[in-house]
Amino acid sequence: MSLGNILTTASLLTLILFTFTVAGMSLFGTIEEGEIIDENVNFKSFYMSMMTLWRACTGESWNGIMHDCYNDAGFIAIPFWLIF
């Protein structure tokens, strides 16, 4: 009974991460390295974008990533990160 609920929740989280990963690659794929954005945190590939968003889900310096995105991409970074 609860396994179905867990699978439904995991599927929803995966769908949200996939959607924001593709959007992040489109919006921030060409961002230069900054204070937080580096070779381990970026949107250049699907895998690194997914890992960056998973890191942000855990609360680890998501606002620093947002500020690096804002400095390079402009205002679109703020709604992206706040909605995420």
Summary of the structure (lengths in Angstrom):
residues: 84
radius of gyration: 13.6
end to end distance: 29.3
largest distance: 47.2
contacts: 223
relative contact order: 0.15
helix: 69%
strand: 0%
